[in-house]
Amino acid sequence: MTLNRHCLPRVSALALATMLSALLCGCASLSTWLPSWLTEPRWPWSSEGPKIGPLPEVEGKATARVNWQVSLDSKGSAGFAPAVRSDAVYAASPDGAVLSVDPATGRQNWRSGTGKPLSGGIGADANLIAVGTSKAEVLTFDTLGNPKWQAKISSEVAGPPQIAEGLVIVWSLDGSIYAFSTADGARKWVVQRTSPPLTVRRFPGGIVNRGGLFAGTAGGKLLAIDLTTGALGWEGNVTTPKGATELERLADITSLPVLDAREVCAAAFQGRVSCFDISRGTLIWARDFGSLGGLALDNRYLFITDDKGSIQALDKTTGASVWKQDKLATRFPSGPAPVGDYLGVVDGEGYLFLLDRNDGRLVARAPTDGKPALSQPTASGDSVIWQSTSNLISASAK
């Protein structure tokens, strides 16, 4: 049985609580699956997917096309997304496959197998690649696919590792964050957090900027962590859990934060989107709607796919609404990704839609493999790259 965000707005809290109780019977811990939009759309009580709404009209102001596609030859899983760099796109599969392709052409550079089931997606920098396993192992490789060092953490690796400033940052399913030396895998620090009794199974990871790591937690907090020492710089409340039941109080950060030179923003499930001063952690503004899809930022606006499936643009300085596009709400759009002058989202049938960043109008679309994205697409110049539930890596452009 699978629960995901596509059914959440249409199901009462009582019904969800009943279904969760059935899922939790016999479990040692209440922390369990409440998968987000990252999983393939499916009703929890049916083998059939939810009804996808009709394709909306587009204005034809732009042209969207598929540049290349590469298959990983197995089914994808929540939390898996390509690591996109200017020199290579790296991708991994739950069955242990890892590959590298040319970002311009999709030509395969190499493909290898780890020999172990993977759980946490892939991270990469100019010299190292890292993946995680369901057995709490961190595996690293050089950029030609040759094995390097391995390390152990406290529980299953959750979310793609982040590699920056000489460290491999890894998230565990129990809420801990680990930092290992890129050189030899020596553990540098660990941050341990107490998770709420009931949490969304999360795969967000974090982002690094100016010597700091910014990461969301179960329970709706945003952390700023010193990369050198693992010390907590500040902690902000993106949202405060509310409600009489643990289900109603679910308010986890389920997507990556976004930031610029002044502010860092994050969104919580069943909660708020909040922006903080990047240095001091003071709240700049907050809006009362949640998101599982993710955020994007440009020089003017914060873009969000909210928990009702609408795509919105907010003034990044004040949080004021600029525009709202709800024509894709019944097609379960992914989080947004800036692509050239437009905004790209992938819907539940694998269509890439381009939206005008100025007013949210739908200006182009392109079909791919008919499957939704496993995670928020990643912008790469004038292209957007994502991994689908059929484990196909697609690169599309305007």
N, C-alpha and C positions, 0 to 999 in steps of 0.2 A: 504494500500500500504506500502510495506517495502523495504527500501534500505539497502544493506549491502555490506561488503567488497568484496564478491565473484564476484559482477558485476562491482565494481569500475574500475579495470584496463581495462575493455572492453567497457566502456561507456564514451563518450566525456564529457568534462566539461559543454558544452552547453546543452547537453541532460539532464545531472544531474540537472543543474540549472533550466531547464524547469519543471522537475518533482518535484523538491523542491518547486518551486513557487506554483505548484498545491497543495502541501501539506500544505503550509504556508498561503493560502488564509483564511482570517477571523481570523487569530491568533493575539493575543495581543502582542506576543513577537516573535522574530525571532529565539530564542533558541528552538530547536525542535529535533525530531528524525532524526539522520542519523545513524541507528544502525550498529554496527561493526560485525565482524565474530562471536560474541557471540550469535547472533540469528541464527535460523535454516536457511540454505541456501535457497534463494528464489529470483527469478527475480521480480523486482518491477511491471512489467506489465503482469505477468503471474501467474497462480495458481500453476504452476509446478516448481519444483526446477531446478537449473542449471544442466547441464550434468556433471556428475562426470567422470573423466578420468579412464582409466583401472588400475587395480591393478598392480603395478610394481613387478618385481621379487625381492626376498630377498635371501641372501646368506646362510641362515640357520646356521650361526655361533653361534647364541643363540636361545633359545626357549622362546617365550612369551606365557603366559597362563593367564586365568582369575581366580583370587583367589576367589572372591565372588561378588555378585551383590545384591543390595537392592533397591526396588522400593518405591517411594514416592506417587505413585498412582494418579498422576495428571500430567499435562503438565508443563515442566520447562519454565523458562524465563531468559532473559539476565541478567547477573550480579549475578546469583546464583552459588555458588561453595561450596563444603564442607569445614568446618574448621577441619583440620587434626592435631591431637595431638597424642602423643605416647600412651595415655591411652584411647582415644575415638575419633571417627569421628562423627562430628555433621553436620547435613544437614537441610535445610529448603526449603519450597515450597511456591510459590506465593499464594496458597490457605490458608496459615497459619499453615501448618503442620511443626513440628520440631521433629527430631529424633536423637537418639544416638545409634551408633553401635560399636562393638568391632573391632578395626583396623586389627587384625590378622585374624579373622574368619568371620566378617560381621554379627555376631549374634546381633540381636537387643536388646539393653539395655532397651530402653523405647521410646515411641512415644506419643506426645501430640499435641494439637491444640491451637493456640493463639486466635482463634476467629476473627482474622483480616487479611485482605490481606496484604502480605508482598511484599516489593519492593527492599530490599537492601542486600539480602543474609544473612550470619550468621558469627559471630565472637565468639571466645571462648578463655578462659585461664583455669587454673586449678580449678577455683572456680565459674566462671560466664560465661553465654552465652548471646549474644545480637543479636537482629534482628531489622530491621527497616520496617516501613509501608509507604504506599503511602499517608497517612494522616499526615506525618511529625512526627510520633511517634517513640520513641526508647523503645523497650520492652526488659527486661532482665529476666533471669531465673537462678536458680542454676543448678548444673550439674546433678541433678535428674529430671529436668524439672519443678520445682516448681517456680511460678512467684515471682519476686523480685520487683524492682522499675521500673517506667516508666518516660520518659522525652519527651519534645517537642522541635522541632527545626523549622527552618524557612520554609522549604519546604520538599518535598518527600525525603526520605532517599535513597541515591544513592551509591551503593557499599557496601561490607560487612564491618561492624564495626571492628575496631582493638582494642583489649584489651591488655594493657601492662602497667606495672609500676603504678598500681593503678588507671588507667584511661580507660574509654571507649571512643574511638575516632570515630566520626561519620561524614560522608560527606553528604551534602544536594545537591539537584539537582541545586540549584542556585549558587553553587560554594563555599559555606561556609564550614568550618571545625569546629566541636564542640568537646570539651573534658568534660566528666562528671566523677565524682568520682565513682569508682566501689562500694564503701561502701553504698552510699545513693542516687546517681544520681544527687548530687549537681553540677551545671555547674561551671567548673573551668576557662574556657576561650573559646573564639570563634575567629577564623580568617576569615575575610570576604574579598573576592576578587571580582573585577569587571570582569564579563565574556564578551567575544566578542559577537557581535550581533548574530552570528550563531555558534553553537557548536555541536560537536558530543555528543550524549547522552552517558555519560561515567560511568563506574562502577569500576574504578581501586582501589580506596582506597589508602593505603599507608603502609609503613613499619617503624618499630621502631628499633632503635639501639643506644646504649650508651647515653640514655637520649635525643635523637633527633627523630623527626618524619620527614620522607622524603616522599613527596607527589607531584605528578604532577598536573598541572592545565590545564584548557582550555587556548589556546593561546600558549602552548609550553614551559612553565616554570617548573622548578623543585625547590621546596621549602624545606629548612631545618629549622624546627621549634623546639624551645626549649619546651620539654614536660612539664616542670614545670610551665612555665609562658605563653606559647603560642607566645612568641616573635619570630620574624623572625631572624634566624641566618645568612642565606644567601639565595640568589635567583639566579639560573642559567638559562640561555637561552639554552634549549635543541635545539630549532629551532626558527627561526624568520619567522612569517607568510609572505608569498609572494603572489602576484597576484593582478589582477584588481578587482575581485569580492570576496564577502564574502565566497563563496563556494571554490574558489581557495586558500583562505587564511586559510582554516581549518587546524589547526596544533596542535590539542589537544594531551595531554599525555593520552593514552587510556589503558595502562597496568601498572602493578606494577613496580616500580624501583627495581633494584637489587644492592646489595652492598657487599663489603668485608671490611677488616680492613683499606684499603687505599682509595678506590674509590667507588662512587655510580654512576650508569648508568641508563638512561631512554631513551625511544624511543617515537617519536611523529608521529602521522598520517600525511601523505603527507609531511614528514619533514626529520629529522635526528635521528640518535642514538648518544648520547653524554655521556661522562664519566667525572666526576668532582672529585676533591680532596674532600674527605668526611669532612674534618675539615674546609677548607677555601672556598670551593666552586669554586675554579679556574678550568677552563676547562683543562682537560688532553688531550683528543682527541675527534673528531667527524667524523662521516661518513654520507654521503648524501644518505641514504635510510630510509624509514619509516617502521612502523610496527603497526598493530592492534593486532597481536597474542600474543606478549609478549617476555620477555627475560629470560635467565637463566645464571648462572655464576658458574664456578668451579675454581680450583686453577690455571688454565692456560688460559681458553677461556671464552669469552662472546658468548653465543648462542642466535640467534634471528630467528624468523620466520618473514621474511620481507613481505612488502605489495604486492609482486608478488607471494607469496606462497612458496618461496624458504627458506630452512633452512640453516643458515650460522654459521660458527664459526669464530670469530675474536680474534686476540691476545688481551687479556684484558689490556695489558700495552700500546700498540701502536695503536690498532684498525686495524692492518694489517689483510687482509684476509688469513685464514688458509685453509678452505675448504667450498664448497657450494654444497648442495644437492637439485636439482630441480626436481627430479623424482616424488615428491608428489605435485607439484605446481597445477596440475589440480584436485587434490583431497582435496584441501582446508584444509591444516593441521593446527592444533592448535599451540599455543605457546609451546616451548619445556620444558621438565622437566628432570633433571638428575635422572637416576634410575640405581643404581649400577655402572657398568662400561660403561653404555650406556646412550642414550638420548631418551626419549619417547615423541612422539606426537600422537594425535588422529585425524584421518581424518574425512571428511564429511560423511562417511558411518560407523563411529564408530569403525574403525580398529585402534588398537594400533600398531604403528610401533616403533621398536627399531633401533637406528642408532649408529654406532660405534663413540664414541666421538673423536677418533684420526683422522678419515678421512671422516666421514659422510656416510659411506656405510650402506645400509639397510641390517640389519642382522636378523630380525625376525618380525613377525606380528601376531596379534591375533584378531579375530572378537569379537564384543560385541553385542549391541542391534541394530546396523544399523543406529544409529543417531549420529550427531556430538556433541562434548562437548560444554557446555554452557560457559566455561571459560578455562583458562589455567590449565592443570592438575597439581596436587601437588605431589611432591615426598615424599615418606614415607619409608625410608630405601631402600630395594630392590623392592619396589612397587611404583606404580603411581596410584593416585585416582582422579576421576573426576565425574562430574554430567552431564548427557546428556540432550538433548532437550525433551526426553521422561521422564525425571525426574528419571532416573535410576542411582544410585550410583554404580560405578564399581571400583574394585581394581584389577589391573593386575600386573604381575611381570615377570622378566626374568627367 
